[in-house]
């Protein structure tokens, strides 16, 4: 849960970089940085075949169903797999869908998946935060780029630099190592393309932000051995928060590859970004009965406040600066055998001069402010060999691998804090700026090293049966907080395909997640707990036809329980059980009409815990959620109409279930027009999110953030 990392909060002087400086300097630093893995795992190749990087194809099909469909996904230790042959629930969001919905954050990219709950956004909160199957995305290990870990929870990755967003729903212990068992988000980088890419895009919102970006890629040199891809984005203007809300960000990425030999490919890439939010981003609103700071006993919250209304002081701010870099080498060393060595590193600084609000049901509140800087550094390296062998009538897909990763967190030894004032949220106060500073992150808070050895075998028993077995030996060691623990996390699955387009499966997987850290607001702030082990069982069915696809998954997850007691003591004790059913599908009803829909039914309860919360629903979990999205193309006019709906069920905000938030439903609408201007493909998009301007609270770990209001987005893209 997000508050567990508030413990890393501390301080460094607040320095706000100019957007133009970030953009001009980013490419130079990126060129010196090593880059990442491919968007997809290369398949084993026959001897003498040319080994190339998987190609990202830019499509211009009028059939959105085909553009939005992905048949494969990159799944950590399993490599690139067909979704139909994968014994897990996986959702893939393509570049086309992100573009057409003008998704600007992780929560917007995944809003069509009912298994995803939004717990915070990147305007009212620190960053886009989600829960999958009722479990918050792991803050330290829940986000990957091209399959390797980065620290990304406290600052949104700019989606413009990625070709896909892949979501593994459920436990991913064998596939990815340490993580909470709700899910893993894997961002697939834009890679060099065989077909040249020349694209310029821009957008403007009703709040006043303006975005301009460009995308350039292709190949050159003898036999097109060298490839490149670069994307640059700048955005600035007033956010949708009135009376002081402002956003400024810049990002740049560069990806290169070299086909050294026909069967040997080296790639590098990097991404740099800087983002500042003013006048809205906060740690959260804590609903209590007194409206006084330090009162964490949950009580009825004030009525939902539209996201366009300012509740934080205009001088508060939150900035994130990040660099991500890596490299990989792929070698097809024999027929049907491939070896890969891959590295990724990241550095993220967050400079915060924001705070929290404590408010009661009447809207009486007190605002406080913190000044600090945190720094997080990650390194992740993996070596993996994949291949095929036959033993009699059985074909084996084998994977062997070693992985090492480390995460270092720093905070400032000096904390700055001030109570800004009190008032009523009906008319938020204009408090004096205390002039807090953000001191340097000079104190090592944790140094965690993770080591793993894994092996898997997928046994193909004829045309209809597959058996998957795998095991990962994990070790996690934190030298600062003095714990060292090892565990074996196995996985096993049985897949039956009665028809080539129909797959049924049953799977079992275990996960090990890094222990939580008590938040700054807890009485035992910064206390670090040991790792937690979780188990998941899942039964599923998948179907994939030319005009439609469908999937269903029945799952049970058991995991250790973390929560804050009524005495404000953060603890890790007991076990929670998550029983759920996911249903989803999409269909091209007619050549012009596409519909996709999904639904989640969830029963999440505390099984073994203290008497106060035993048998209660896990806080923040809904009983049901649903989503639907549709598009209709107006013949050959170039126009396409779109609409969407997301329903989020009621959920308790505290472990004792004393307070719950009501359900809410959001509606979206859009229209786009595709034509040619001076022979260049041009697309104009107009989208409206939260069409009815619904006011609602987002919740995570007993605190609230404002949901986004109605937002109009007008965008244009020209492909040369």
C-alpha positions as CSV (number, residue, x, y, z in Angstrom):
1,X,0.0,0.0,0.0
2,X,1.2,3.5,-0.9
3,X,1.6,4.8,2.7
4,X,4.2,2.2,3.5
5,X,6.8,4.1,1.5
6,X,6.0,7.4,3.1
7,X,8.6,6.3,5.5
8,X,11.2,7.1,3.0
9,X,10.1,10.7,3.1
10,X,12.7,13.3,4.1
11,X,14.3,16.3,2.4
12,X,16.6,18.2,-0.1
13,X,16.6,21.8,-1.4
14,X,13.7,22.3,-3.8
15,X,15.1,22.9,-7.3
16,X,12.7,23.3,-10.1
17,X,14.2,22.6,-13.5
18,X,13.1,24.5,-16.6
19,X,11.3,22.3,-19.2
20,X,13.6,23.4,-22.0
21,X,16.7,22.5,-20.0
22,X,15.3,19.0,-19.4
23,X,14.5,18.5,-23.0
24,X,17.8,19.8,-24.4
25,X,20.0,17.9,-21.9
26,X,18.1,14.7,-21.9
27,X,19.2,13.2,-25.2
28,X,22.8,13.9,-24.5
29,X,22.6,12.0,-21.1
30,X,20.5,9.3,-22.7
31,X,23.1,8.7,-25.4
32,X,25.7,8.0,-22.7
33,X,23.3,5.7,-20.9
34,X,23.0,2.0,-21.7
35,X,19.6,0.8,-22.7
36,X,17.1,-2.0,-22.3
37,X,15.6,-5.2,-23.3
38,X,13.5,-5.7,-26.3
39,X,9.8,-5.2,-26.5
40,X,9.4,-8.9,-26.9
41,X,11.6,-11.9,-26.2
42,X,13.3,-13.2,-29.3
43,X,12.2,-16.7,-30.3
44,X,14.8,-19.5,-30.7
45,X,16.2,-19.5,-34.2
46,X,17.5,-22.1,-36.6
47,X,21.2,-22.1,-37.2
48,X,22.0,-19.6,-39.9
49,X,18.9,-17.6,-39.5
50,X,19.2,-13.9,-39.0
51,X,18.7,-12.9,-35.3
52,X,17.1,-9.5,-35.1
53,X,15.4,-7.4,-32.5
54,X,11.6,-8.0,-32.4
55,X,10.1,-5.3,-34.7
56,X,7.6,-2.8,-33.5
57,X,5.2,-2.4,-36.4
58,X,3.3,0.9,-37.0
59,X,-0.1,0.1,-38.4
60,X,-2.7,2.2,-40.1
61,X,-5.5,-0.3,-40.2
62,X,-9.1,1.1,-40.1
63,X,-10.0,-2.0,-38.1
64,X,-9.5,-0.9,-34.4
65,X,-10.2,-4.5,-33.2
66,X,-7.0,-5.7,-34.9
67,X,-5.0,-2.7,-33.8
68,X,-6.0,-3.2,-30.2
69,X,-5.5,-7.0,-30.1
70,X,-2.2,-8.4,-28.9
71,X,-1.6,-12.2,-29.3
72,X,1.6,-12.4,-27.2
73,X,3.1,-11.0,-24.0
74,X,6.5,-10.9,-22.4
75,X,6.2,-12.8,-19.2
76,X,9.5,-12.6,-17.2
77,X,11.1,-16.0,-16.8
78,X,8.8,-17.6,-19.4
79,X,9.9,-15.1,-22.1
80,X,7.5,-14.2,-24.9
81,X,4.4,-16.4,-24.9
82,X,1.1,-16.6,-26.8
83,X,-1.7,-15.4,-24.5
84,X,-3.7,-18.4,-25.5
85,X,-1.0,-20.7,-24.2
86,X,-0.4,-18.8,-21.0
87,X,-1.9,-20.2,-17.7
88,X,-2.4,-16.8,-16.2
89,X,-4.6,-13.8,-16.7
90,X,-2.9,-11.1,-18.8
91,X,-4.2,-7.8,-20.3
92,X,-2.2,-6.0,-23.0
93,X,-2.9,-2.3,-23.8
94,X,-1.6,-1.4,-27.2
95,X,-0.2,1.9,-28.4
96,X,-3.2,2.4,-30.7
97,X,-5.7,2.2,-27.8
98,X,-3.6,4.6,-25.6
99,X,-3.4,7.1,-28.5
100,X,-7.1,6.9,-29.4
101,X,-8.2,7.3,-25.7
102,X,-5.4,9.9,-25.2
103,X,-4.3,8.1,-22.1
104,X,-1.8,10.2,-20.2
105,X,-1.2,8.0,-17.1
106,X,-1.2,4.4,-16.0
107,X,-4.7,4.6,-14.5
108,X,-6.1,6.0,-17.8
109,X,-4.3,3.2,-19.8
110,X,-5.9,0.5,-17.7
111,X,-9.3,1.9,-17.1
112,X,-10.9,-0.6,-19.5
113,X,-9.9,-3.6,-17.2
114,X,-12.5,-4.2,-14.4
115,X,-9.8,-6.0,-12.3
116,X,-8.0,-2.7,-11.8
117,X,-9.1,-0.3,-9.0
118,X,-7.8,3.3,-9.0
119,X,-6.4,4.3,-5.6
120,X,-4.7,7.6,-6.5
121,X,-4.1,9.8,-9.6
122,X,-1.1,11.9,-10.5
123,X,-2.7,15.3,-10.0
124,X,-4.5,14.9,-6.6
125,X,-2.0,12.3,-5.4
126,X,1.7,11.7,-5.7
127,X,1.3,9.4,-8.8
128,X,-1.0,7.0,-10.5
129,X,-1.7,4.1,-8.1
130,X,-3.7,1.0,-8.8
131,X,-4.9,-2.2,-7.1
132,X,-5.3,-5.4,-9.1
133,X,-7.7,-8.0,-7.8
134,X,-8.0,-5.8,-4.7
135,X,-4.3,-5.8,-3.9
136,X,-2.2,-2.7,-4.3
137,X,0.5,-2.8,-6.9
138,X,3.8,-3.5,-5.2
139,X,5.6,-0.2,-4.6
140,X,9.1,-1.5,-4.9
141,X,8.8,-4.3,-7.4
142,X,5.4,-3.9,-9.1
143,X,6.6,-2.0,-12.2
144,X,8.9,-3.3,-14.8
145,X,10.3,-1.9,-18.1
146,X,10.9,-4.7,-20.6
147,X,10.7,-7.2,-17.8
148,X,13.2,-5.7,-15.4
149,X,12.5,-3.8,-12.2
150,X,12.5,0.0,-11.8
151,X,11.4,2.2,-9.0
152,X,8.4,4.0,-10.4
153,X,5.6,4.3,-7.9
154,X,6.2,7.8,-6.8
155,X,6.4,9.3,-10.3
156,X,4.4,8.4,-13.4
157,X,6.3,7.0,-16.4
158,X,5.4,9.0,-19.5
159,X,3.3,6.7,-21.7
160,X,4.5,8.4,-24.9
161,X,7.7,6.4,-24.7
162,X,6.1,2.9,-24.6
163,X,4.6,0.7,-27.2
164,X,2.5,-1.4,-24.8
165,X,1.4,-1.7,-21.2
166,X,1.2,-5.3,-20.1
167,X,-0.6,-6.3,-16.9
168,X,-0.1,-9.7,-15.4
169,X,-3.0,-10.2,-13.0
170,X,-2.3,-12.2,-9.9
171,X,0.8,-13.5,-8.3
172,X,4.0,-13.4,-10.4
173,X,6.5,-14.9,-8.0
174,X,8.1,-17.4,-10.4
175,X,7.8,-15.1,-13.4
176,X,9.2,-11.9,-11.9
177,X,10.4,-12.6,-8.4
178,X,9.5,-10.4,-5.4
179,X,6.2,-8.6,-5.6
180,X,2.8,-8.3,-4.0
181,X,0.5,-10.9,-5.5
182,X,-2.1,-8.6,-7.1
183,X,-0.2,-8.1,-10.3
184,X,2.8,-6.8,-12.3
185,X,2.8,-3.9,-14.8
186,X,5.4,-4.3,-17.6
187,X,6.0,-1.3,-19.8
188,X,7.2,-2.3,-23.2
189,X,9.6,0.3,-24.7
190,X,9.4,1.8,-28.1
191,X,12.0,0.1,-30.2
192,X,13.7,0.7,-33.6
193,X,11.4,-0.2,-36.5
194,X,12.0,-1.6,-40.0
195,X,9.5,0.8,-41.4
196,X,10.6,4.5,-40.7
197,X,8.6,6.3,-38.0
198,X,8.1,10.1,-38.4
199,X,5.4,11.4,-36.2
200,X,4.5,14.7,-34.5
201,X,1.7,14.9,-31.9
202,X,0.1,17.6,-29.7
203,X,-2.8,18.0,-27.4
204,X,-4.5,20.6,-25.3
205,X,-6.9,20.3,-22.3
206,X,-9.7,22.5,-21.1
207,X,-7.7,23.2,-18.0
208,X,-5.0,24.8,-20.0
209,X,-2.1,22.3,-20.5
210,X,-0.5,22.1,-23.9
211,X,1.6,19.1,-25.0
212,X,4.0,18.8,-28.0
213,X,6.0,15.7,-28.9
214,X,7.7,13.9,-31.7
215,X,8.6,10.3,-32.5
216,X,11.4,9.3,-34.9
217,X,12.7,5.8,-35.7
218,X,14.1,3.6,-38.4
219,X,17.2,1.7,-39.5
220,X,20.4,2.6,-41.4
221,X,23.9,1.3,-42.4
222,X,24.9,-1.8,-44.3
223,X,22.1,-4.3,-44.4
224,X,20.2,-2.0,-42.0
225,X,22.3,-3.3,-39.1
226,X,21.7,-0.2,-37.0
227,X,18.4,0.9,-35.6
228,X,17.3,4.0,-33.7
229,X,14.1,5.3,-32.0
230,X,13.7,8.6,-30.1
231,X,10.7,10.3,-28.6
232,X,10.7,13.8,-27.0
233,X,7.7,15.2,-25.1
234,X,7.1,18.6,-23.4
235,X,3.9,19.6,-21.6
236,X,3.0,22.7,-19.5
237,X,0.0,24.6,-18.3
238,X,-2.7,24.9,-15.7
239,X,-4.1,21.5,-14.5
240,X,-7.8,20.9,-14.1
241,X,-7.4,22.1,-10.5
242,X,-8.6,25.8,-10.4
243,X,-6.9,28.6,-8.5
244,X,-3.3,27.4,-8.5
245,X,-3.1,24.0,-10.1
246,X,-0.1,23.7,-12.6
247,X,1.8,21.0,-14.4
248,X,5.1,21.1,-16.1
249,X,6.9,18.1,-17.5
250,X,9.5,17.0,-20.0
251,X,10.8,13.6,-21.1
252,X,13.1,12.2,-23.8
253,X,14.1,8.6,-24.7
254,X,16.6,7.1,-27.1
255,X,16.8,3.4,-28.1
256,X,19.5,2.0,-30.3
257,X,20.4,-1.5,-31.6
258,X,23.2,-3.1,-33.6
259,X,22.9,-6.4,-35.4
260,X,26.5,-7.3,-34.8
261,X,26.1,-10.7,-36.5
262,X,23.1,-12.4,-38.1
263,X,22.5,-14.1,-34.8
264,X,23.9,-11.6,-32.3
265,X,22.1,-8.3,-31.4
266,X,23.1,-5.6,-28.9
267,X,20.6,-2.9,-27.8
268,X,20.8,0.1,-25.5
269,X,18.3,2.7,-24.5
270,X,17.5,5.3,-21.8
271,X,14.7,7.6,-20.7
272,X,15.0,10.8,-18.7
273,X,12.0,12.8,-17.3
274,X,11.2,15.7,-15.0
275,X,7.7,16.5,-13.7
276,X,6.4,19.2,-11.3
277,X,2.8,19.5,-10.0
278,X,1.8,22.6,-8.1
279,X,-1.2,23.4,-5.9
280,X,-2.9,19.9,-5.8
281,X,-0.6,17.0,-5.2
282,X,-0.8,15.7,-1.5
283,X,-0.1,12.7,0.6
284,X,-3.9,12.4,1.1
285,X,-6.9,13.5,3.0
286,X,-7.4,11.6,6.3
287,X,-11.1,11.5,7.4
288,X,-11.5,11.7,11.2
289,X,-14.0,13.1,13.7
290,X,-11.9,16.1,14.9
291,X,-10.4,17.6,11.8
292,X,-7.1,17.8,13.8
293,X,-3.7,16.7,12.5
294,X,-2.4,13.5,14.0
295,X,-5.8,12.0,14.4
296,X,-5.8,8.8,12.3
297,X,-8.9,7.2,13.7
298,X,-11.1,6.8,10.6
299,X,-14.5,8.5,10.6
300,X,-17.1,9.5,8.1
301,X,-15.4,11.6,5.4
302,X,-16.7,14.9,4.0
303,X,-18.9,14.7,0.9
304,X,-16.9,14.0,-2.3
305,X,-15.3,17.1,-3.7
306,X,-14.8,17.5,-7.4
307,X,-11.2,17.2,-8.6
308,X,-11.4,20.7,-10.1
309,X,-11.7,22.3,-6.7
310,X,-8.5,23.3,-4.9
311,X,-8.2,22.0,-1.3
312,X,-4.4,22.2,-0.9
313,X,-2.5,25.5,-0.7
314,X,-1.3,26.9,-4.1
315,X,2.3,27.0,-3.0
316,X,2.6,23.3,-2.3
317,X,4.4,21.3,-4.9
318,X,5.7,17.8,-5.8
319,X,8.5,17.1,-8.3
320,X,9.9,13.8,-9.6
321,X,13.2,13.5,-11.7
322,X,14.1,10.2,-13.1
323,X,16.6,8.4,-15.3
324,X,16.2,4.9,-16.6
325,X,18.8,3.1,-18.6
326,X,19.9,-0.4,-19.6
327,X,21.4,-2.8,-22.2
328,X,20.8,-6.3,-23.5
329,X,22.7,-8.8,-25.6
330,X,20.9,-11.6,-27.5
331,X,22.6,-14.5,-29.1
332,X,21.0,-17.3,-31.1
333,X,23.8,-19.7,-30.5
334,X,22.3,-22.9,-31.8
335,X,19.2,-24.1,-33.5
336,X,16.2,-23.4,-31.2
337,X,18.4,-22.0,-28.5
338,X,18.9,-18.4,-27.4
339,X,20.9,-16.7,-24.7
340,X,20.2,-13.2,-23.2
341,X,22.0,-11.0,-20.8
342,X,20.0,-7.9,-19.8
343,X,20.6,-5.0,-17.4
344,X,18.4,-2.1,-16.2
345,X,19.1,0.7,-13.7
346,X,17.1,3.6,-12.5
347,X,17.5,6.7,-10.3
348,X,14.5,8.6,-9.1
349,X,14.4,11.8,-6.9
350,X,11.2,13.1,-5.5
351,X,11.3,16.6,-4.0
352,X,8.2,17.3,-2.0
353,X,6.8,20.5,-0.5
354,X,3.3,19.2,0.0
355,X,1.4,17.7,2.8
356,X,-1.8,16.2,4.2
357,X,-5.3,17.3,5.2
358,X,-7.3,16.0,8.2
359,X,-11.0,16.6,7.8
360,X,-14.3,15.6,9.4
361,X,-17.7,15.0,7.9
362,X,-18.6,18.7,8.2
363,X,-15.6,19.7,6.1
364,X,-13.7,21.2,9.0
365,X,-10.0,20.6,8.3
366,X,-6.4,21.3,9.1
367,X,-3.6,21.3,6.5
368,X,0.0,20.4,7.2
369,X,3.1,20.6,5.0
370,X,6.2,18.5,4.7
371,X,9.5,19.5,3.0
372,X,11.9,16.7,1.9
373,X,13.7,14.7,-0.7
374,X,13.9,11.0,-1.3
375,X,16.2,9.2,-3.7
376,X,15.8,5.6,-4.9
377,X,18.3,3.7,-7.0
378,X,17.7,0.3,-8.6
379,X,19.8,-2.2,-10.5
380,X,18.5,-5.3,-12.1
381,X,20.4,-7.9,-14.2
382,X,19.3,-11.2,-15.6
383,X,20.9,-13.9,-17.6
384,X,18.6,-16.4,-19.3
385,X,18.9,-19.3,-21.7
386,X,15.8,-20.7,-23.6
387,X,15.6,-23.6,-25.9
388,X,13.7,-26.7,-27.1
389,X,14.5,-30.4,-26.8
390,X,12.5,-33.6,-27.5
391,X,12.3,-36.7,-25.4
392,X,10.2,-39.3,-27.2
393,X,6.9,-37.8,-28.1
394,X,7.3,-34.9,-25.6
395,X,8.6,-31.5,-26.7
396,X,10.2,-29.4,-23.9
397,X,10.4,-25.6,-23.8
398,X,13.2,-25.0,-21.3
399,X,14.3,-21.9,-19.5
400,X,17.2,-21.4,-17.2
401,X,18.1,-18.2,-15.5
402,X,19.9,-16.2,-12.8
403,X,18.8,-12.8,-11.6
404,X,20.3,-10.2,-9.2
405,X,18.7,-6.9,-8.2
406,X,19.2,-4.2,-5.6
407,X,17.2,-1.2,-4.3
408,X,18.7,1.6,-2.3
409,X,16.5,4.3,-0.7
410,X,17.8,7.5,0.9
411,X,16.0,10.2,2.9
412,X,17.2,13.5,4.5
413,X,18.4,13.5,8.0
414,X,16.6,16.8,8.6
415,X,12.8,16.9,8.2
416,X,10.8,20.1,7.8
417,X,7.2,20.3,8.9
418,X,4.6,23.0,9.5
419,X,0.9,23.2,10.2
420,X,-0.5,25.7,7.7
421,X,-3.9,26.4,9.2
422,X,-7.5,25.3,9.6
423,X,-10.7,26.1,7.9
424,X,-13.6,24.5,6.0
425,X,-13.3,22.7,2.7
426,X,-16.4,24.6,1.4
427,X,-14.1,27.6,1.2
428,X,-10.4,26.4,1.5
429,X,-8.2,28.9,3.3
430,X,-5.3,30.9,1.9
431,X,-2.6,30.2,4.4
432,X,0.8,31.9,4.7
433,X,3.7,30.1,3.0
434,X,6.1,29.0,5.8
435,X,8.9,28.7,3.3
436,X,9.9,25.1,4.1
437,X,13.0,23.7,2.3
438,X,13.6,20.3,1.0
439,X,17.0,19.1,2.4
440,X,19.3,16.7,0.6
441,X,18.6,12.9,0.8
442,X,21.7,12.1,2.8
443,X,20.7,9.2,4.9
444,X,20.6,5.5,3.7
445,X,17.2,4.1,4.7
446,X,17.4,0.7,3.2
447,X,19.8,-1.4,1.0
448,X,18.0,-4.5,-0.3
449,X,19.6,-7.1,-2.5
450,X,17.6,-9.8,-4.2
451,X,19.1,-13.0,-5.7
452,X,17.3,-15.7,-7.7
453,X,17.9,-18.9,-9.6
454,X,15.0,-20.2,-11.7
455,X,14.3,-23.0,-14.1
456,X,11.1,-24.0,-16.0
457,X,9.9,-26.7,-18.4
458,X,6.8,-26.5,-20.6
459,X,6.0,-30.1,-21.7
460,X,3.9,-30.3,-24.9
461,X,2.1,-33.7,-24.6
462,X,0.7,-33.9,-28.1
463,X,-1.6,-31.3,-29.7
464,X,-4.0,-30.8,-26.7
465,X,-2.1,-30.9,-23.4
466,X,0.7,-28.8,-21.9
467,X,2.2,-29.1,-18.5
468,X,4.1,-26.2,-17.0
469,X,6.5,-26.6,-14.0
470,X,8.9,-24.1,-12.7
471,X,10.8,-23.2,-9.5
472,X,12.6,-20.1,-8.3
473,X,14.9,-19.9,-5.4
474,X,14.8,-16.4,-3.9
475,X,16.9,-14.6,-1.4
476,X,16.3,-11.1,0.0
477,X,18.7,-9.3,2.3
478,X,18.5,-5.8,3.7
479,X,21.8,-4.9,5.3
480,X,20.5,-1.6,6.9
481,X,17.4,-3.1,8.6
482,X,19.2,-6.4,9.3
483,X,17.1,-9.2,7.7
484,X,18.1,-12.0,5.4
485,X,15.5,-14.5,4.2
486,X,15.4,-17.2,1.5
487,X,12.4,-19.0,0.1
488,X,11.5,-21.3,-2.8
489,X,8.5,-20.2,-4.9
490,X,7.2,-22.9,-7.3
491,X,4.7,-22.7,-10.1
492,X,2.8,-25.5,-11.8
493,X,0.0,-25.4,-14.4
494,X,-2.0,-27.7,-16.7
495,X,-3.3,-26.5,-20.0
496,X,-5.8,-28.3,-22.1
497,X,-6.7,-27.1,-25.7
498,X,-9.6,-29.1,-27.0
499,X,-9.6,-26.8,-30.1
500,X,-6.8,-24.7,-31.6
501,X,-8.6,-21.5,-30.6
502,X,-9.8,-22.6,-27.1
503,X,-7.6,-23.0,-24.0
504,X,-8.5,-24.1,-20.5
505,X,-6.0,-24.1,-17.6
506,X,-5.4,-24.5,-13.9
507,X,-2.3,-23.0,-12.3
508,X,-0.6,-22.6,-8.9
509,X,2.0,-20.1,-8.0
510,X,3.7,-18.7,-4.9
511,X,5.2,-15.3,-4.4
512,X,7.5,-13.6,-2.0
513,X,7.1,-9.9,-1.4
514,X,9.4,-7.5,0.4
515,X,8.2,-6.6,3.9
516,X,6.4,-3.3,4.5
517,X,7.8,-0.2,6.1
518,X,5.7,1.8,8.6
519,X,4.6,5.1,7.2
520,X,5.8,8.5,8.6
521,X,2.3,9.0,10.1
522,X,2.4,5.8,12.2
523,X,3.6,5.6,15.8
524,X,6.3,3.2,14.7
525,X,7.4,5.3,11.7
526,X,10.0,3.7,9.4
527,X,9.9,0.3,11.1
528,X,10.8,-2.3,8.5
529,X,9.1,-5.7,8.5
530,X,10.3,-9.1,7.1
531,X,9.2,-10.6,3.7
532,X,5.7,-12.0,3.2
533,X,4.8,-15.2,1.3
534,X,1.6,-15.6,-0.7
535,X,-0.1,-18.3,-2.7
536,X,-2.5,-18.3,-5.6
537,X,-4.6,-20.9,-7.3
538,X,-6.4,-20.1,-10.6
539,X,-8.7,-21.8,-13.1
540,X,-9.3,-20.2,-16.4
541,X,-10.5,-20.4,-20.0
542,X,-9.5,-18.4,-23.0
543,X,-10.9,-18.2,-26.5
544,X,-9.6,-16.3,-29.5
545,X,-11.4,-16.1,-32.8
546,X,-11.0,-13.8,-35.8
547,X,-13.9,-11.6,-34.8
548,X,-14.0,-12.1,-31.0
549,X,-12.1,-13.2,-28.0
550,X,-13.2,-14.0,-24.4
551,X,-11.6,-15.1,-21.1
552,X,-12.7,-16.1,-17.6
553,X,-10.6,-16.7,-14.5
554,X,-11.6,-18.0,-11.1
555,X,-8.9,-17.3,-8.5
556,X,-8.0,-17.5,-4.8
557,X,-5.1,-15.6,-3.3
558,X,-3.8,-15.9,0.3
559,X,-1.3,-13.4,1.6
560,X,0.1,-11.9,4.8
561,X,-1.8,-8.9,6.2
562,X,-0.5,-5.4,6.9
563,X,-2.5,-2.6,8.4
564,X,-2.5,0.3,10.9
565,X,-4.3,-0.4,14.2
566,X,-6.7,1.9,16.0
567,X,-3.8,3.0,18.2
568,X,-1.9,4.1,15.0
569,X,0.6,1.2,15.2
570,X,1.5,-0.2,11.8
571,X,1.7,-3.9,11.9
572,X,2.2,-7.0,9.7
573,X,0.2,-9.8,11.2
574,X,-2.4,-12.3,10.1
575,X,-3.6,-13.5,6.7
576,X,-6.1,-12.2,4.1
577,X,-7.9,-14.3,1.5
578,X,-9.1,-13.0,-1.9
579,X,-11.6,-15.0,-3.8
580,X,-12.6,-13.7,-7.2
581,X,-14.1,-14.2,-10.7
582,X,-12.9,-12.2,-13.7
583,X,-14.9,-12.2,-17.0
584,X,-13.8,-10.3,-20.1
585,X,-14.2,-10.3,-23.9
586,X,-14.2,-8.2,-27.0
587,X,-16.1,-8.5,-30.3
588,X,-16.3,-6.9,-33.6
589,X,-20.1,-7.0,-33.8
590,X,-20.1,-5.7,-37.4
591,X,-17.3,-4.5,-39.6
592,X,-17.9,-1.0,-38.2
593,X,-18.7,-1.7,-34.5
594,X,-16.4,-3.0,-31.8
595,X,-17.3,-3.7,-28.1
596,X,-15.1,-4.8,-25.2
597,X,-16.2,-5.5,-21.7
598,X,-15.0,-6.9,-18.4
599,X,-16.3,-7.6,-14.9
600,X,-14.8,-8.5,-11.5
601,X,-16.5,-10.2,-8.6
602,X,-14.4,-10.2,-5.4
603,X,-14.7,-11.4,-1.9
604,X,-11.7,-10.3,0.1
605,X,-11.6,-10.9,3.9
606,X,-9.2,-10.9,6.8
607,X,-9.0,-14.6,7.8
608,X,-6.5,-14.6,10.7
609,X,-6.0,-11.3,12.4
610,X,-6.6,-9.3,15.5
611,X,-10.1,-9.6,17.0
612,X,-11.0,-6.0,15.8
613,X,-10.6,-6.9,12.1
614,X,-10.9,-10.7,11.8
615,X,-13.6,-11.6,9.3
616,X,-13.8,-8.0,8.0
617,X,-13.4,-7.1,4.3
618,X,-9.9,-6.1,3.3
619,X,-9.9,-2.3,3.3
620,X,-10.1,-0.7,-0.2
621,X,-11.6,-3.8,-1.9
622,X,-14.8,-3.6,-3.8
623,X,-17.3,-6.5,-4.2
624,X,-17.7,-5.9,-7.9
625,X,-16.4,-3.7,-10.7
626,X,-17.3,-3.5,-14.4
627,X,-16.1,-1.7,-17.5
628,X,-17.2,-1.4,-21.1
629,X,-15.7,0.3,-24.1
630,X,-17.1,0.6,-27.7
631,X,-16.2,2.2,-31.0
632,X,-18.3,2.8,-34.1
633,X,-16.7,3.8,-37.4
634,X,-18.9,6.0,-39.6
635,X,-18.4,4.1,-42.9
636,X,-15.7,5.7,-45.0
637,X,-16.1,9.2,-43.7
638,X,-12.9,9.0,-41.6
639,X,-14.9,9.5,-38.3
640,X,-15.0,7.1,-35.4
641,X,-17.2,7.5,-32.4
642,X,-16.3,6.0,-29.0
643,X,-17.8,5.6,-25.5
644,X,-16.9,4.0,-22.3
645,X,-18.2,3.3,-18.8
646,X,-16.4,2.2,-15.6
647,X,-18.3,1.1,-12.5
648,X,-16.4,0.9,-9.1
649,X,-18.1,-0.8,-6.2
650,X,-18.4,0.4,-2.6
651,X,-15.3,-0.2,-0.5
652,X,-14.3,0.2,3.2
653,X,-11.5,2.6,3.9
654,X,-10.2,1.2,7.1
655,X,-9.4,-2.4,8.3
656,X,-12.2,-2.4,10.9
657,X,-14.7,-1.5,8.2
658,X,-16.1,1.4,10.3
659,X,-16.3,3.7,7.2
660,X,-17.1,2.9,3.6
661,X,-17.1,4.9,0.4
662,X,-20.1,4.5,-2.0
663,X,-19.9,3.1,-5.4
664,X,-19.6,5.4,-8.4
665,X,-19.8,5.2,-12.2
666,X,-17.8,7.2,-14.7
667,X,-18.6,7.8,-18.4
668,X,-16.3,8.7,-21.3
669,X,-17.0,9.7,-24.9
670,X,-14.8,10.5,-27.9
671,X,-14.6,11.1,-31.6
672,X,-11.6,11.0,-33.9
673,X,-11.2,11.9,-37.6
674,X,-8.5,10.4,-39.8
675,X,-7.6,11.9,-43.2
676,X,-4.6,12.9,-45.3
677,X,-3.3,16.4,-45.3
678,X,-0.7,17.1,-48.0
679,X,-0.4,13.4,-48.4
680,X,0.4,12.8,-44.7
681,X,-1.8,10.7,-42.5
682,X,-3.4,13.0,-40.0
683,X,-5.6,12.1,-37.0
684,X,-7.6,14.5,-34.8
685,X,-8.9,13.2,-31.6
686,X,-11.4,14.7,-29.1
687,X,-12.1,12.9,-25.8
688,X,-14.1,13.7,-22.7
689,X,-13.3,11.8,-19.5
690,X,-15.9,11.7,-16.7
691,X,-18.6,13.1,-18.9
692,X,-21.0,13.8,-16.1
693,X,-18.4,15.6,-14.0
694,X,-18.9,13.1,-11.1
695,X,-17.4,13.9,-7.8
696,X,-15.9,10.9,-6.0
697,X,-13.1,9.9,-3.6
698,X,-10.3,7.5,-4.4
699,X,-9.0,5.5,-1.4
700,X,-5.9,3.6,-0.2
701,X,-4.9,2.7,3.3
702,X,-7.4,5.0,5.1
703,X,-6.6,8.1,3.2
704,X,-8.5,9.7,0.3
705,X,-7.6,11.7,-2.8
706,X,-10.0,13.6,-5.2
707,X,-11.0,11.8,-8.3
708,X,-10.4,13.6,-11.6
709,X,-13.3,15.9,-12.8
710,X,-14.6,16.2,-16.4
711,X,-11.7,16.8,-18.7
712,X,-11.8,17.7,-22.4
713,X,-8.8,16.7,-24.5
714,X,-8.2,17.8,-28.1
715,X,-5.2,16.2,-29.8
716,X,-3.7,15.9,-33.3
717,X,-1.1,13.6,-34.8
718,X,0.7,13.7,-38.2
719,X,2.6,10.7,-39.5
720,X,5.1,11.6,-42.2
